[in-house]
Amino acid sequence: MDAFNTNNISEGEVLRYEDLYPILQDKYPKYKDVQKEAEQHLAKLAYVNPAPDGLMLTQIGYRSLTER
């Protein structure tokens, strides 16, 4: 979710994989499939929906970001 904040992504917008991956690698360098794990976790929480070029922030995900 930090990647969405860092890139100022709003509800319905897509965070591109090329913008997401460097942030995940910095925070979790030891995890091999960190992007896949993050995507699955956030989708289960209904925070994101997969998009062809990245992850789309849902209304629930956006609400979670703004309530922090």
Backbone as CSV, one residue per row, in Angstrom:
resi,resn,N_x,N_y,N_z,CA_x,CA_y,CA_z,C_x,C_y,C_z
1,MET,0.818,-1.185,0.000,0.000,0.000,0.000,0.870,1.259,0.000
2,ASP,2.089,1.126,0.524,3.006,2.269,0.490,3.294,2.705,-0.943
3,ALA,3.343,1.753,-1.855,3.605,2.080,-3.257,2.482,2.936,-3.843
4,PHE,1.249,2.667,-3.440,0.127,3.482,-3.919,0.244,4.901,-3.370
5,ASN,0.605,5.033,-2.102,0.804,6.358,-1.504,1.945,7.102,-2.171
6,THR,3.070,6.417,-2.336,4.257,7.031,-2.926,3.980,7.567,-4.320
7,ASN,3.174,6.845,-5.084,2.873,7.234,-6.461,1.575,8.028,-6.597
8,ASN,0.978,8.418,-5.463,-0.262,9.210,-5.458,-1.359,8.591,-6.319
9,ILE,-1.581,7.303,-6.131,-2.609,6.586,-6.887,-3.947,6.752,-6.183
10,SER,-4.970,7.119,-6.925,-6.320,7.290,-6.390,-7.188,6.107,-6.788
11,GLU,-8.359,6.065,-6.213,-9.329,5.019,-6.523,-9.565,4.914,-8.028
12,GLY,-9.486,3.687,-8.538,-9.729,3.441,-9.954,-8.501,3.609,-10.837
13,GLU,-7.416,4.117,-10.278,-6.183,4.276,-11.045,-5.318,3.035,-10.908
14,VAL,-4.412,2.857,-11.854,-3.559,1.669,-11.892,-2.128,2.025,-11.503
15,LEU,-1.597,1.236,-10.576,-0.177,1.313,-10.240,0.523,0.313,-11.141
16,ARG,1.388,0.823,-12.011,2.057,-0.047,-12.979,3.071,-0.947,-12.277
17,TYR,3.209,-2.155,-12.798,4.138,-3.116,-12.206,5.562,-2.566,-12.149
18,GLU,5.987,-1.821,-13.165,7.352,-1.295,-13.149,7.558,-0.246,-12.058
19,ASP,6.464,0.354,-11.559,6.562,1.281,-10.430,6.452,0.554,-9.092
20,LEU,5.760,-0.559,-9.094,5.550,-1.337,-7.872,6.767,-2.171,-7.493
21,TYR,7.359,-2.829,-8.463,8.413,-3.789,-8.176,9.611,-3.201,-7.431
22,PRO,10.144,-2.046,-7.818,11.301,-1.501,-7.079,10.993,-1.233,-5.600
23,ILE,9.804,-0.785,-5.311,9.423,-0.515,-3.921,9.357,-1.809,-3.128
24,LEU,8.778,-2.843,-3.730,8.702,-4.139,-3.053,10.089,-4.727,-2.837
25,GLN,10.952,-4.596,-3.824,12.312,-5.131,-3.706,13.097,-4.425,-2.600
26,ASP,12.868,-3.130,-2.440,13.551,-2.386,-1.384,13.079,-2.818,0.001
27,LYS,11.768,-3.014,0.144,11.210,-3.366,1.450,11.381,-4.843,1.799
28,TYR,11.327,-5.702,0.794,11.359,-7.149,1.025,12.365,-7.828,0.099
29,PRO,13.640,-7.532,0.242,14.646,-8.043,-0.702,14.848,-9.562,-0.660
30,LYS,14.453,-10.220,0.400,14.695,-11.662,0.521,13.591,-12.513,-0.076
31,TYR,12.451,-11.917,-0.390,11.337,-12.686,-0.933,11.470,-12.819,-2.442
32,LYS,11.423,-14.051,-2.918,11.600,-14.314,-4.346,10.408,-13.816,-5.164
33,ASP,9.199,-14.164,-4.749,7.986,-13.811,-5.496,7.192,-12.722,-4.777
34,VAL,7.874,-11.689,-4.339,7.240,-10.660,-3.527,6.094,-9.965,-4.265
35,GLN,6.247,-9.732,-5.554,5.190,-9.052,-6.306,3.945,-9.920,-6.376
36,LYS,4.104,-11.177,-6.661,2.980,-12.111,-6.747,2.282,-12.234,-5.394
37,GLU,3.066,-12.362,-4.329,2.513,-12.473,-2.977,1.744,-11.209,-2.593
38,ALA,2.304,-10.068,-2.894,1.645,-8.802,-2.573,0.332,-8.674,-3.341
39,GLU,0.356,-9.014,-4.605,-0.857,-8.932,-5.426,-1.945,-9.843,-4.874
40,GLN,-1.604,-11.080,-4.538,-2.593,-12.016,-4.006,-3.153,-11.531,-2.676
41,HIS,-2.285,-11.046,-1.810,-2.717,-10.565,-0.500,-3.665,-9.379,-0.625
42,LEU,-3.295,-8.393,-1.435,-4.125,-7.203,-1.586,-5.442,-7.505,-2.299
43,ALA,-5.427,-8.454,-3.215,-6.663,-8.845,-3.906,-7.615,-9.544,-2.936
44,LYS,-7.077,-10.375,-2.039,-7.919,-11.040,-1.032,-8.602,-10.024,-0.122
45,LEU,-7.910,-8.938,0.179,-8.479,-7.892,1.020,-9.416,-6.963,0.239
46,ALA,-9.508,-7.176,-1.071,-10.321,-6.360,-1.980,-9.766,-4.943,-2.124
47,TYR,-8.471,-4.767,-1.878,-7.840,-3.461,-2.027,-7.458,-3.168,-3.469
48,VAL,-7.210,-4.215,-4.258,-6.810,-4.043,-5.651,-7.519,-5.055,-6.541
49,ASN,-7.550,-4.717,-7.805,-7.971,-5.641,-8.856,-6.830,-5.705,-9.866
50,PRO,-6.517,-6.900,-10.351,-5.478,-6.997,-11.377,-5.886,-6.238,-12.636
51,ALA,-4.935,-5.575,-13.226,-5.125,-4.880,-14.501,-4.025,-5.372,-15.433
52,PRO,-4.191,-5.207,-16.737,-3.175,-5.713,-17.671,-1.759,-5.202,-17.404
53,ASP,-1.632,-3.960,-16.946,-0.295,-3.393,-16.762,0.062,-3.115,-15.302
54,GLY,-0.792,-3.562,-14.366,-0.493,-3.319,-12.955,-1.656,-3.687,-12.058
55,LEU,-1.793,-2.948,-10.972,-2.846,-3.182,-9.997,-3.718,-1.944,-9.881
56,MET,-5.033,-2.134,-10.037,-5.967,-1.029,-9.922,-6.433,-0.926,-8.474
57,LEU,-6.344,0.247,-7.896,-6.770,0.492,-6.532,-8.296,0.564,-6.481
58,THR,-8.891,-0.236,-5.613,-10.350,-0.248,-5.483,-10.800,0.827,-4.502
59,GLN,-12.100,0.990,-4.399,-12.671,1.945,-3.445,-12.283,1.553,-2.015
60,ILE,-12.320,0.266,-1.719,-11.952,-0.221,-0.385,-10.478,0.075,-0.106
61,GLY,-9.630,-0.181,-1.080,-8.206,0.091,-0.932,-7.928,1.574,-0.737
62,TYR,-8.608,2.396,-1.492,-8.416,3.841,-1.376,-8.858,4.336,0.001
63,ARG,-9.984,3.802,0.472,-10.462,4.165,1.797,-9.436,3.779,2.865
64,SER,-8.840,2.615,2.689,-7.817,2.161,3.631,-6.628,3.120,3.664
65,LEU,-6.234,3.609,2.499,-5.114,4.566,2.426,-5.442,5.900,3.077
66,THR,-6.648,6.376,2.868,-7.009,7.700,3.379,-7.337,7.690,4.860
67,GLU,-7.605,6.522,5.416,-7.916,6.435,6.851,-6.666,6.234,7.695
68,ARG,-5.523,6.110,7.091,-4.261,5.911,7.840,-3.864,7.151,8.567
